[in-house]
Amino acid sequence: MDSRYALFDAVKQRLADEHGTLFKEAQLRVALAYPSPYHVGMSSLGFQTIYRELHRHPLASAERVFLPDDVAAYRQQNLPVFSYERQKPFSSFDVLAFSVAYELELTGIFELLTLAGFSPFREQRSTSAPLVVAGGPLTFSNPEPLEPFVDVLVQGEADVLIHELVDVAAELRDKVRIREHLAKRPGFRVPGLADDSSRFYVHKTPDPQLPAYSQILTPHTELRSMFLIEPERGCSRGCHYCVMRRTTNGGMRTVPMAQVLERVPAHARRVGLVGAAVTDHPHIADIIGTLVSQGREVGISSLRADRLTPKLVEGLRGGGAQSLTVASDGASQRLRDWVDRKHSEAQIIRAAELAKAAGMKRLKVYNMVGLPNEEEQDIDELARFTRELGRILPVALGVAPFAAKRNTPLDGSPFAGISVIEQRLNRLRRALKGAAEVRPTSARWAWVEYMLAQCGPEAGLAAHTAWEQGASFRAWEKAFTTHQCQPYVARRTVDGRRNAVVWPSLPPRSAAT
């Protein structure tokens, strides 16, 4: 069989296995693109929500496009990337709308635009080329590296904004006029036109639009055939390192229990409750208990140790959970207090005890290393505490290097350093050998994430250069130097909280051409 046909057949097979796919003809044709492979993109509740919202608009249709599993095969076959619903070329749509979750997905945007025959750079595309739009979780922190490549940025929660975008695009039909119009509208950021006053506006979806929930169920995802629903949006907490803290999303908005349960379709045998602070929902244990009583498996995205109860944990175990996952996010109590992570050792120990009592087999704990003011004694405290947890239940310790995000109180904090992080990870491994499984994130790639999170549009140019050179760590390192990427610096008071931020001048806009 011709390998070109095999690539088409793989897409058609996935499409045939889906439940809930939407098909529609409309005036404005939108390609909703995810710059990672299908199995990642279809696990994104936000992506699925915007897909449904686009179909709800009377003037728009949406077809999904994903980064191919094997980009090299598409290049070798000279095959343009195409949509799932009707296998239409990506280049043939009126709007190319990217949902971007995190910094390293920038290279996926370059791949998709290049495979479609377009330059990744906004100023190198003709006025007749499709409108290129980007939104998604990345816009809550630092979308500036996207600026050289997109025509419009949708900032914050897009459930409502996507309808305004369609209205304007369908009426005006001209990219220049669309950009000029949206540059004056809150929630949209138009590189090259909008002034700095709109830079950090984050739109909030009205409560009646909630909850977000899955449109399509598929077995070909990270969360196999799981129906996702959002019982709450946002967070009421103020952890200093977190983009989803209360100051960036207007606090937590809960969805009534009955409304959550009504949205779960009868055919969904697996249900995932997702959100920034799901266990802060006042009726979360009852929601879990009801779903389990209906014979469904239940998963949950964010467990807060201080909110766990026997009823909640037993409900999760009844829903099929084999392990309990909590986040500590600070190597020591001193650091947890400093970043306002309101967890104590006693609360995390109690979580382990509840998991054991419910018959679970493992405790997963997420933590960070490399926070400002961290010392080796803090790492030793983490090792001591992890061993203590391990005497209750086997522990898998996930450890991620801290990378400061924009628009948080720790914005501007320096990266601890690759060698420092690696030394501390090694210290932790040695101390926990035979006592716990340590699952670290790469210090090198955390540094790349940090640079993209803390730099401006010039970091986007560096990302493109690194991608052209093969996207190895060394290519990223050289590209950041070539483009003179310098993280923004924040001045601090004694306790490390924000006092004032000094913004250096951005490079000339012509650098993006």
N, C-alpha and C positions, 0 to 999 in steps of 0.2 A: 504493500500500500504506500502511495505517495505520502511522505512525511507531512506535507502541507495539509492533506486531508486528515491525518491523525490529529493534528493540532485543533482543527475544527471539530472533529468528533469528540475530543476530550471536553470541549466546551459544551457541546450539545448533550453529552451524557450527564454532565453536572446539571444542566438546565432541566433535563428530564427527571432528575431526582429531587427537584425543588418542589415545595408546597407553598403556594401563595404568590407566585410570580405574577407581575402585572404587565399587561400589554395594552398599548393605546396609540392612536394616531392623533397628533395635535399640531397646532400652528408652530409652536416653538419646541424644537427637538434638543433635549439636554442629554449629554453623556455624563453620567455621574461616575466619576473615576476614583478608584482607591489605589494609591501608589505603592501597594504591597500586594502579594498574591491573594487569590480568591479565598483561601481558607482563613486568612487573617481578616480581610475586609468584611466577609460575611459574618464575622463574630462581633462586628461593631454595631452597637445599637443606634448610635447617632447616624451612621451611614444608612441603615435601613429606614430610619425615621424620615430622613430627607428624601429618600426614594419614594416613600408613600406620599409625603407632602407634595412633591412635584406632580405625582399622578392625580392628586386631588385638585390641582389647579386646572380650570377649564381650558386654558390656553397652552398647557405644557404636557409633554410626555418625557419619560426618563428611561434610558437604557444604561445598564451597568457595564463598566469597563474596569479591568484589574490588570495590575502588572503581571505579565506572563510568568508562569512557574519557571520557564526556561527561556529567558530573553535571548540567549545566544542562538537558539533554534529559530526564533523569529527572524533574527538578523540573517542567518545563513540561508533561510528560505525566502528572504526578501518579502516577508509576509507582514502587511500592516496590522497593527493591533485593531481589534474589532469588539463590538458590543456582544453581550451574552444573549439578550432577548431575541435579536434578529440578525446577529452577525453582520452588522453594518460597520463600515470603517469608522474609526474614531474621528478621523478628519472630516467626516461628512456632517457632523452635528453643528447646530447653531451655537451652542454653549458647551464648553468643556469645563465641568465643575469638579474640582478636586476636594476630597475630604482628607485632611492631613492631621494625623494624630500626634506625631512626635518628630523631632528634628531630623533624624536620619532618614526619614521618608522623602526628603528633598530629592535624593538621587532617583527615586522612582518616578517623580514628576519629569525629570530630564529624560528618562528612558521612554516614557509614554509619549511625550511630545515629539521626541526624535523618531520613534517608530511610526508616528502619524505623519511624518514629513515636515514638521514645523521646527523652527528654532526655539529652544527653551527661553530665549530672551525676548521679553515683551517688545522692545524697541526694534527688534529685527524681524518681527512678524508684520505682515501687511495689514492694512485696515480692513481688508476683506476676509482675513482669517477669523476663525471662530473666537468669540469672547472667552477668555480663560479666567476662571474664577477659582478662588481657594477659600476654604473655611475649615472648621473642625476644631478639635481640642487645642491645637497649637496656637490658635488665635487668643487663647486666654493668657498666654505668657508673652511670647516674642515672635510675631509673624514677620518681623523685618527682613530676615534672610529670604523670604518669599518675594519681596518687592521687585527685584529685577526681572521676575519671570511671569507675573500674573497681571491681568488687567484690573481686577477688582478683588479685594479681600472682604469677606463677610466675617465680622468680628463677633465672637461670642455665640450664644445660642441661636441657631438659624431656623428653628421651626416656623417662625413667622416671617423673618427676613427673606426667606427663599421665595415667598409669595410676592413680596415687593420687587425683588429682583426679576422675577418672571414678568410681572406687570410692565416694568420699564423696558425690559429687553424685547418683549413682544410688541409693544407700542412703537418704540423708536427704531428698532432693527438696524441701527447704525452704531458701530462700536464706539466711535468718537463721542457721539451724543449720549450714549448710555453711560459712558465713563463720566462725562461732564455732569450729568444729572445726579448720578449716585454719589459723586464727590461732595454733594451738598446735603446728603441724607445721613442721619445718625445710624450707626451700625455698619456702615460701609466705609472702607478705606481704599482710596484710589491712588496707587503709587504714581508720583509725578504730578498729581493735581491737588490732592487733599493737603491741607496745612497740618502743622503739628498738633493742633488742638484736638484732632480726632484720633490721635495715635493709640490711646489706651482705653477707648470706649468699648465696653463689653455689653452686648445686648442681652436682656433677660426675657425669656419666654413667659407670657402670662400663664397663671396657674390653670385656667380652663383648658389649655392646650395639652396638659399633662394627663396621663403618663405617656412616655415614649414606650413603644413595644415593637417586637419583631413583626416584620411583614412576611418574611420568607423563612421557612425551615428547610435545612439541608443537612445531610449527613457529612458533607465535605467541609467541615469547619473545625476550628480548635474546640468549639463547644458543640459537639456532634448533636444535631437535631434538637437543640435546646431553644425553647421559646424564652426570649429575654423580655423583661419588663422592669420598669423603673418606679418603685414605690415611693421614692423621694428624689428630689433633685437639689443639688447644691450641698452645702455643709454649714452647720451652725458653729463649727469649731474654728480655732484660729492658729493652727500649727504654723510656725513661722516659715517653714520651707515649702509649703503646699500651695500650688496654683489654685486649687479648688476650695480654698479657705473662704470664710463667710464674706470677706471684704471684696472678693472678686465675683461672687455670684449672688449677692443679695441675701445670703443666708439659706437655710434649708427650707424647702417647700415640700410638704408631705401630701400624698394622694390618699384619699379615704380608702380604708380596707375594702369596702364593697366594690369600689370602682376598680381597684387592682384586680380583684378576683373575677369580676365580670369580663375583663379584657383577655383572660387566659382561655384560649379556645379548647374545646373538648378533646381535639385530637392531639394536643400537646402533652406528651407523657413526661417530658423533662422541662423544668421551668427554672430559669436563672433570674434571681432578683439582683438587680445591678444599680449602682449609684455610688456617690462619694461617701455616704455614711448610712448605709441601709439599716444597720442595727440601731440607729438613733430613731427610726420610725417607731412611734409609740405602740403600734399594734403588730410589730414584725413577728413576734412569736405566734400570734394567732393566725397571721397570714400563712406562715410556714406550716402550722398545724393543720389548717384547712386544706392546703394543697396536698399534704401527705395523706390526709384522710381520704382524698379523692384518688389515691393510688398513684400519685406522681412522684418522680424524683425531683429534688429541690437542691439548687446550688445558690450560693450567695457570694457577692463580690467583695464585700468589705465588712469584716468582723471587728468590732471594737471590744477589746478585752473588758473594759469597764461596763459594758452593756450586756454581757452574756449572763444568761440565767439557765438553770437546769431545763426548763421548759423549751427554751430556744435551742439549746444544744441537742437535747433529745429529739426535738423535731427535725433537726438537720440529719441526725443519725438515722431516723426513721425514713428520711427522704433519700437515703443512700450514701451519705457522706462517710468516707472512711478516715478522713483526717480533718483537723480543725486548723484554720489559718488565722493568725493574728499578726499585727505589726507592732514592733517596739519602737523603731525609728529613733535610736539614740543608744550608743554603746553603754551608757551608764545613766543612772538616775539623774545625776548632775546635768548631763546633756539633754535628757528628756525634759527636765524642768526648764532648761534654758530656751528650748525651741517651743515651749508651751504644748508639748505632747502629753496630754493628761492621762498618763498610765503609770502605775506603780508596779514594782516587782510582785507585790502581793496579788494584784489583779491578774497579771499574766500567769502566775502560779495557779491561781484559781481556775483560769481558763484551761490549763493543762489537766487539772483535777476533774473538771466537768467533762472534758473530752474522754478521759479514761473511764469515768463512771458511766458514760453513755456507750462505751464499747468501741470507741474509735481507736485506730491503730497508730496514729502519728500526729504530732504537733508540728505545724510549719510556722516559723517565725521569720518575719521580714525585718531587716535592720539596715542602718546606714553606717558607713565609716567615712571619715574625712570631714566631719563637721568642723566649723571654726572652733578653736579652743580645745579640740580633742587632744588627749595625751595617751601615752601607752598604758597608763593606769586604767583609763576608760576601757581599752580593749581587754585588759585583764579582767575587769569587772564583767564585761560581756561574756567572756569565757567561763568565769566562775558561775554566773547566773544560768548560762546555757547548760552547763553540767548539772546544775540543780534541777532544771526542767527535765533533763534527760533521765533523771532518777524516777520521774513520774511517768513519762511517756517518751518513746523515741522521737528525737528532734531533727528536723531538717531546717538548717539556718540559712536563709537567703540573705546575702549581703551585697548591697549596692553602694558604690561610691557616691558621695553627696555631690550633686551638680546644681548650683544655685540657679533658680529660675527668676525671670523678670516679674515684676509686680507682686513680689512677696517681701516680707520684712527682711529676708536674708538675700535679697537681690543685691548683687555687687560683691558678695562674699567670694574670696578667691578659691580656686581649686586647690586641694591639699597637695597635689603633686602625684604623678604616676608612681614614682619610686616610693614615696611615703605610703600611698595606698597599698602598694604591693607588699611592702614590709609589714604593714598592719594585718593584711590578709594572711600572710605567712605566719605571723605571730598567733593569729587566731586558729589557723589550721593545726599548728603544732600543739597548742593548748587543748584543742578539742579532738585530737586524734583518738579514735576509738570510742569517743563519748557522744559525738553528734556528726551528722553529715553537713558539711559546709558547702554551700552553692554560691560562689561569688560571681559578680558581674565584672567584666573586664575593666580594669582601670584605664587602659588606653582609650577604649571606646566611650567610657564615661567622660573622659577629657574632651573628646570630639563633640559629644553632646553638650558639654559645658560651654565650649566655644560658640557653638551655634545658638545656644540659649542666651548667651550674654553679649553677643556682638550684633552689629547692625546689618544693613544690606550687603556690606562687603563680605560678610560670612557666607552669604548666598553665592557670591561670585567665587569664593574659595571652594564651596561645595561643588560647583560646576567644574572648576579646574581639577579638583580631586577625582571627580567622576570620570573626566576625560582621561586621567592618568591611571585608571583602574581601581580607584577607591580603596586602595590599601591604606593602612594607618600611616605609612611613610608619605603617601601621596597627600593625605589630609594635612599632615604636619607641614609639609613644604608649601601647600596651598595657603594655609593660614598665614604663613610668613610672607609669601609673595604678595598677598592682598592686604598686608599690614593690619590684620584683624587684632583689635585690642578690646578686651572685655570692658564693659562699663564699670565704673568704680563708684561705690556708695560710701559717703562719710558716715561714721558710726558714733553713737554715744557710747558710754562706758559699757553698758550691758548688751551691746550688739544690735540694738534695734535701730531702725532707720531714723536718721536725723534729717539729712538732705541728700539729694542725688545730684551729682555733677554729670551732665551729658556732654561728651565731646562732640565736635562738629561731625556730621556724617560726610562721607566722601561725596564729591560732585555727582549729581545724578547722571551725568554723561558716562560715568564709569560702568554703567550697566549696559551700555550699547555694545 
